């Protein structure tokens, strides 16, 4: 995942791709790192989905803009609209099935 630092980078990622993922994480979050690795493995199966990562501790303004109150949070945007949002207790199998359903419809 590419690290994002500015709102313009997030907006560009979302607007320029049919499907995009923003993963919100924290500096001191061990669970965030473990889940990130698993999400990156899932996203390898969907090569047309572009992804970015935001450290909410460094970018509180971005966390506030996207209503992030705890980490980790995974948001899937389809055609610029938020379609899936999961956080904290992420069911990775269910997440992968939901991503696949949308991916198969679009691509």
Secondary structure, 3 states (H helix, E strand, C coil): CEECCCHHHHHHHHHCCCEEEEEEECCCCHHHHHHHHHHHHHHHCCCCCEEEEEECCCCHHHHHHCCCCCCCEEEEEECCEEEEEEECCCCHHHHHHHHHHHHHHHC
